[in-house]
Amino acid sequence: MTTSTPTNGSAMIRMRGIRKVYSMGRVEVEALRGIDLDIAVNQYIAVVGPSGSGKSTLMNLIGCLDTPSSGEYVLSGEAVAGLDRNRLAEIRNRYIGFVFQNFNLLPYASAQENVELPLLFGGVPTKERQERARGMLERVGLADRMDHKPTELSGGQMQRVAIARALVNRPAIILADEPTGNLDSTSGQGIVGLFEEMHASGQTIVMITHDKAVARFATRVVQIHDGQIVQDQNAAA
């Protein structure tokens, strides 16, 4: 295994000996088998691997959508491996912005209203909520699409709305799950370019992808196979 130790900042994410076992009746499936992983502030990481390799399970653990069966997970100095659902929800809202392959936008809400959602859940006052949502939509190039509903947007535009929504709460980490998976090549290139801009501005990005052409834009690539990290290296190595 080739290992690259983060050198461009303190470790925001620290995982040691992470295992995840799913029980299916009398059968136990070990999805992750002893993951050790550090992610530093302002790293742009692509996690790659074939279907069933464990990369989606790893994403769920990093994003506090699930908890490990054993091992240590420290996020921004807080041990999160054994926390309850309410505390995990608080941590997700505070630290992590999610970008999903299927966009996960509310179909009846405008682009601006979709971006406002995390702020609404966080109790942000209406005026500030609207201003921040508009600002984020301008940042992703959708200043002229704020009042459009998802059905009135292209796939690339919907993904930009999803990215604006992920950014609006000013999270420490953007966690993207196959963000170009449902897009044509032109739209996908636009989204990859946007991630590069986000990284250049100081954002920490963890992107789950099976597409090696997309992964090569990251500055570090972590490859998973059969629930283990088999390669971890800087993209330029």
C-alpha positions in Angstrom: 0.0 0.0 0.0 1.2 3.5 -0.9 0.5 6.0 1.9 0.4 9.7 1.8 0.3 11.6 5.1 -1.7 14.9 5.0 0.7 17.8 5.2 -1.3 20.9 4.4 -3.1 21.4 7.7 -4.3 19.8 10.9 -6.3 16.6 10.7 -10.0 17.5 10.5 -10.9 13.8 10.2 -9.1 11.0 12.0 -10.1 7.4 11.7 -8.4 4.5 13.3 -9.3 0.8 13.0 -12.8 1.6 11.6 -14.9 -1.5 11.0 -18.5 -1.7 9.9 -20.4 -5.0 10.1 -24.0 -5.4 8.8 -26.1 -8.3 10.2 -28.4 -10.0 7.6 -30.2 -12.6 9.5 -27.6 -15.1 10.6 -25.1 -13.7 8.1 -22.7 -10.9 9.0 -21.2 -8.8 6.2 -18.0 -6.9 6.9 -18.3 -3.7 4.8 -15.2 -2.0 6.2 -12.2 -3.9 7.7 -9.9 -1.7 9.7 -9.9 1.7 8.0 -7.1 4.2 9.0 -7.6 7.6 7.4 -6.6 11.2 8.1 -8.0 14.1 6.2 -6.5 17.5 6.6 -8.1 21.0 6.3 -8.4 22.1 2.7 -7.7 18.7 1.2 -9.5 17.6 -2.0 -9.8 13.8 -1.8 -11.4 11.4 -4.2 -12.4 8.0 -2.7 -12.6 5.5 -5.5 -13.4 1.8 -5.8 -15.7 -0.6 -7.6 -19.3 -1.3 -6.6 -19.4 -3.1 -3.2 -15.9 -2.0 -2.2 -17.1 -0.1 0.9 -16.7 3.5 -0.4 -20.4 4.4 0.2 -20.3 2.9 3.7 -17.2 5.0 4.4 -19.1 8.1 3.1 -21.9 7.4 5.5 -19.5 7.1 8.4 -17.6 10.3 7.5 -20.9 12.1 7.1 -22.2 10.9 10.5 -25.1 9.2 8.7 -24.1 5.9 10.4 -21.8 4.8 13.1 -18.9 2.3 13.0 -19.2 -1.2 14.6 -15.7 -0.5 16.2 -12.8 1.8 15.9 -12.2 5.5 16.6 -13.5 8.4 14.5 -12.6 12.0 15.6 -14.1 14.9 13.6 -12.7 18.4 14.3 -11.5 17.2 17.7 -14.7 15.5 18.8 -15.0 11.7 19.1 -18.2 10.8 17.2 -18.1 7.0 17.0 -20.4 6.4 19.9 -22.7 9.4 19.8 -26.5 9.2 19.6 -28.7 10.2 16.7 -29.5 13.7 18.0 -25.9 14.6 18.5 -24.9 13.1 15.2 -27.6 15.3 13.5 -26.1 18.4 15.2 -22.7 17.5 14.0 -23.9 16.9 10.5 -25.6 20.3 10.4 -22.6 22.1 11.8 -19.7 20.5 10.0 -20.9 18.8 6.8 -22.5 19.8 3.5 -23.8 17.0 1.4 -24.0 16.8 -2.4 -25.8 13.7 -3.8 -25.9 12.1 -7.2 -29.7 12.4 -7.4 -29.6 16.1 -6.2 -32.3 15.5 -3.5 -34.1 18.8 -4.2 -37.7 19.5 -3.2 -39.6 19.5 -6.5 -42.2 22.1 -5.4 -39.7 24.6 -4.1 -37.7 27.2 -6.0 -33.9 27.1 -6.2 -33.6 29.7 -3.6 -36.0 27.9 -1.2 -34.1 24.7 -1.7 -30.8 26.4 -0.7 -32.5 28.0 2.3 -33.5 24.7 3.8 -30.4 24.0 6.0 -30.7 27.5 7.3 -34.4 27.1 8.0 -33.7 24.0 10.0 -30.9 25.9 11.8 -33.2 28.7 12.9 -31.5 31.4 10.9 -33.8 34.5 10.6 -35.6 35.0 7.3 -33.8 38.0 6.0 -30.3 36.5 6.6 -31.5 33.1 5.3 -32.6 34.7 2.0 -29.5 36.8 1.6 -27.2 33.9 2.2 -29.1 31.6 -0.2 -29.0 34.3 -3.0 -25.3 34.8 -2.4 -24.6 31.1 -2.8 -26.7 30.8 -5.9 -24.7 33.7 -7.4 -21.5 32.0 -6.4 -22.4 28.9 -8.4 -23.6 30.9 -11.4 -27.3 30.7 -11.0 -28.2 34.3 -10.2 -30.8 34.2 -13.0 -32.4 30.9 -11.9 -33.2 31.6 -8.2 -37.0 31.5 -8.7 -37.0 28.4 -10.9 -38.2 25.0 -9.7 -36.1 21.9 -10.3 -38.3 20.8 -13.2 -37.3 24.1 -14.9 -33.6 23.4 -14.6 -31.1 21.2 -16.4 -29.3 18.4 -14.6 -26.2 20.5 -14.3 -28.2 23.5 -12.9 -29.9 21.2 -10.4 -26.5 19.9 -9.2 -25.3 23.5 -8.8 -28.4 24.2 -6.6 -27.5 21.2 -4.6 -23.9 22.5 -4.2 -25.2 25.9 -3.1 -27.4 24.2 -0.5 -24.4 22.2 0.7 -22.3 25.4 1.0 -24.9 27.7 2.5 -24.3 26.6 6.1 -20.6 27.2 5.8 -19.6 23.7 6.6 -16.1 22.5 7.3 -16.4 19.6 4.8 -18.2 19.1 1.5 -19.1 15.4 1.1 -20.0 14.6 -2.4 -21.4 11.2 -3.5 -21.0 10.6 -7.2 -21.8 14.3 -7.9 -21.4 13.9 -11.7 -23.0 10.5 -11.9 -26.4 11.6 -13.4 -24.9 14.4 -15.6 -23.8 14.5 -19.3 -20.1 15.1 -19.9 -20.4 18.8 -20.4 -22.5 19.4 -17.3 -20.1 17.0 -15.4 -17.1 19.0 -16.4 -18.8 22.2 -15.2 -19.4 20.6 -11.8 -15.8 19.4 -11.6 -14.6 22.9 -12.3 -16.8 24.2 -9.6 -15.3 21.8 -7.1 -11.8 23.0 -8.1 -12.9 26.6 -7.4 -14.2 25.6 -4.0 -11.0 23.8 -3.1 -8.9 26.8 -4.3 -11.0 29.0 -2.0 -10.1 26.9 1.0 -12.9 24.3 1.1 -12.3 20.7 2.3 -13.8 18.2 -0.2 -14.3 14.5 0.0 -15.7 13.1 -3.2 -16.9 9.5 -3.6 -16.7 8.4 -7.2 -16.2 5.4 -9.5 -15.1 7.6 -12.3 -11.3 7.8 -12.6 -11.5 10.7 -15.0 -13.3 12.7 -12.3 -11.1 11.5 -9.5 -7.9 12.8 -11.2 -9.0 16.4 -10.5 -8.6 15.7 -6.8 -5.3 16.4 -5.1 -5.3 13.0 -3.2 -6.9 9.7 -4.3 -7.8 7.0 -1.8 -8.7 3.6 -3.3 -10.8 1.1 -1.5 -11.2 -2.6 -2.3 -13.1 -5.2 -0.2 -13.5 -2.8 2.7 -9.8 -1.8 3.0 -7.7 1.0 1.7 -5.3 -0.4 -0.8 -3.8 2.8 -2.1 -3.6 6.3 -0.7 -1.5 8.8 -2.6 -1.2 12.4 -3.8 -2.6 12.8 -7.3 0.7 14.1 -8.5 2.6 11.1 -7.1 
